[in-house]
Amino acid sequence: MSKPLENRIALVTGASRGIGRAAALAFAKAGAHVVAVARTQGALEELDDEIRELGGAATLVPVDIKDFPALDRLGAAIHERWGKLDIFLGNAGVLGPLTPLGHVEPKDWDNVLAVNVTANWRLVRSLDPLLRASDAGRAILISSGASWKRTAYWGPYSVSKAAVDALGCTYAAETATTPIKVMMVNPGPLRTRMRETAMPGEDPMSLQTPDDLAPHLVEMASPAWAETGKLFDFPTRSVKSFQFPG
């Protein structure tokens, strides 16, 4: 059976549950060695057990994504062990408060921006030389429809995901003449803990799951993927260009 990610190194943040966990398992099944990053040691060990059952291998990195010096050290450790990174999936994220902007506490605003935006920038900064050392570096950032819907009371999350899109588009422009491809992904409504928190009255069984999205992430992570600086919209299964005025 063909393994499109065979012998590739893939780093996944927020790997202990939801989209990150599904992606880590799919990447491992497709042949990648997964560097799984999450806060919870126990959940990472459960993930490692499942990856081993698939015949894959993982390196577990139990770290708070807001420990920015640790993210710098992570890049150095990957360089020392493999000398490259083929795939970076920036998935870790938090919803933050759903409340009017004037009611958002500064500490909550700072936390959402730190996890959703600054951590991804710190990882791009740390991992860029490693992605450039790959023959087909792939950076995939999990965005959200909140980036452009800009719904009332979703301020911190909406702003953070708009910043993720800008970060990814900028990195795509900076790597346009390299083998690196950068994609943003709108997963849409999926059966995750974050979605349940945001929409408590919704029937979770009416939603698709992270496992449904995972094969598309494998496709974007593969050397055959050719698009960059664009959005993969999972609800419509389509690749879209970002539309900016001017």
BELNORGI-V78350 format. One record per residue. RES is the residue in one letter. PSI is psi as a letter, one per 20 degrees, with the letter a starting at -180 (* if undefined). OMEGA is omega in degrees with one decimal (NA if undefined). Layout:
res/psi/omega
RES/PSI/OMEGA
RES/PSI/OMEGA
This chain:
res/psi/omega
M/p/-178.0
S/p/177.2
K/o/-172.6
P/i/-179.6
L/k/-177.1
E/p/178.4
N/j/178.1
R/q/-178.7
I/p/-176.3
A/p/175.8
L/p/-178.8
V/p/175.3
T/q/-175.1
G/l/-169.3
A/i/-172.7
S/i/179.9
R/r/173.9
G/c/-177.3
I/g/-177.8
G/g/179.9
R/g/179.6
A/g/179.3
A/g/-179.7
A/g/179.3
L/g/-179.7
A/g/178.0
F/g/-179.9
A/g/179.2
K/h/179.1
A/j/173.1
G/i/-177.4
A/q/165.5
H/p/-172.3
V/p/169.9
V/o/-171.1
A/o/-176.8
V/p/175.8
A/r/-178.8
R/h/-167.5
T/o/-178.2
Q/g/-177.2
G/g/179.7
A/h/176.5
L/h/179.6
E/h/175.4
E/g/176.4
L/g/-179.6
D/g/177.9
D/g/-179.0
E/h/178.6
I/g/178.3
R/h/178.0
E/h/177.5
L/i/-177.1
G/j/-178.9
G/a/-179.3
A/q/-179.0
A/q/169.3
T/p/-175.5
L/p/179.7
V/n/177.8
P/o/-176.1
V/q/172.3
D/p/-176.3
I/i/177.6
K/i/175.0
D/n/-171.0
F/h/174.5
P/h/178.0
A/h/177.4
L/h/175.0
D/g/-179.9
R/h/178.8
L/g/176.6
G/g/179.8
A/h/-179.5
A/h/177.6
I/h/178.2
H/g/-177.7
E/h/-175.4
R/g/-173.9
W/h/-179.8
G/j/-179.5
K/r/168.7
L/p/-177.9
D/h/-172.8
I/p/172.3
F/o/174.5
L/o/178.0
G/n/-173.1
N/h/-174.4
A/p/-179.2
G/r/175.6
V/q/-179.1
L/g/-175.8
G/a/-176.6
P/q/172.4
L/n/-170.9
T/r/176.8
P/q/-178.2
L/h/-179.3
G/i/179.7
H/i/-178.9
V/p/175.8
E/p/-179.7
P/h/-178.9
K/h/178.8
D/g/175.7
W/g/-178.4
D/h/-179.1
N/g/-179.9
V/g/-179.3
L/h/-180.0
A/g/-176.8
V/g/-170.6
N/h/-173.6
V/f/-172.7
T/h/178.6
A/g/178.0
N/h/176.7
W/g/179.8
R/h/177.7
L/g/174.7
V/g/179.4
R/g/-177.6
S/h/-171.4
L/i/-176.3
D/g/179.4
P/h/-179.2
L/h/176.9
L/h/178.0
R/h/178.6
A/i/177.6
S/q/175.8
D/i/-179.9
A/m/-179.7
G/p/-179.4
R/p/174.8
A/p/-178.5
I/p/-179.2
L/p/179.7
I/o/178.9
S/b/-179.6
S/q/172.7
G/i/176.8
A/h/179.7
S/h/-177.2
W/i/177.4
K/h/174.0
R/l/-177.6
T/q/177.3
A/p/175.7
Y/i/178.6
W/k/-170.4
G/f/-176.1
P/g/-178.8
Y/g/-179.9
S/g/179.5
V/g/-177.4
S/h/-178.6
K/h/172.5
A/h/177.7
A/h/176.2
V/g/178.3
D/g/179.1
A/g/178.1
L/g/-178.4
G/g/179.3
C/h/178.1
T/g/179.4
Y/h/176.7
A/g/179.3
A/h/-177.9
E/h/-178.6
T/j/-174.1
A/h/-178.3
T/j/179.5
T/r/176.1
P/i/-178.2
I/p/173.0
K/p/-176.6
V/p/179.3
M/q/168.1
M/q/-176.3
V/p/169.2
N/o/-177.5
P/i/-175.8
G/a/-179.3
P/o/177.7
L/r/-178.5
R/n/-179.6
T/r/178.2
R/h/179.0
M/g/179.4
R/h/178.9
E/h/177.6
T/g/-177.3
A/h/-174.9
M/m/-172.3
P/h/-178.7
G/i/-175.4
E/q/175.9
D/o/-176.4
P/h/-178.4
M/i/176.5
S/i/-174.3
L/q/169.8
Q/r/-173.7
T/r/173.5
P/h/177.9
D/h/177.0
D/h/179.8
L/h/-169.3
A/g/-180.0
P/h/178.1
H/h/176.1
L/h/175.6
V/g/179.9
E/g/-180.0
M/h/-179.8
A/i/-173.4
S/q/178.0
P/h/-177.5
A/i/-177.3
W/p/-172.6
A/i/-176.7
E/q/174.4
T/q/178.6
G/k/-176.9
K/r/-178.9
L/p/168.6
F/o/-178.1
D/o/-174.9
F/h/179.7
P/h/-179.8
T/i/-178.9
R/l/-175.5
S/q/174.5
V/p/-175.3
K/q/173.0
S/q/174.6
F/p/-178.8
Q/o/179.2
F/q/178.5
P/q/175.8
G/*/NA
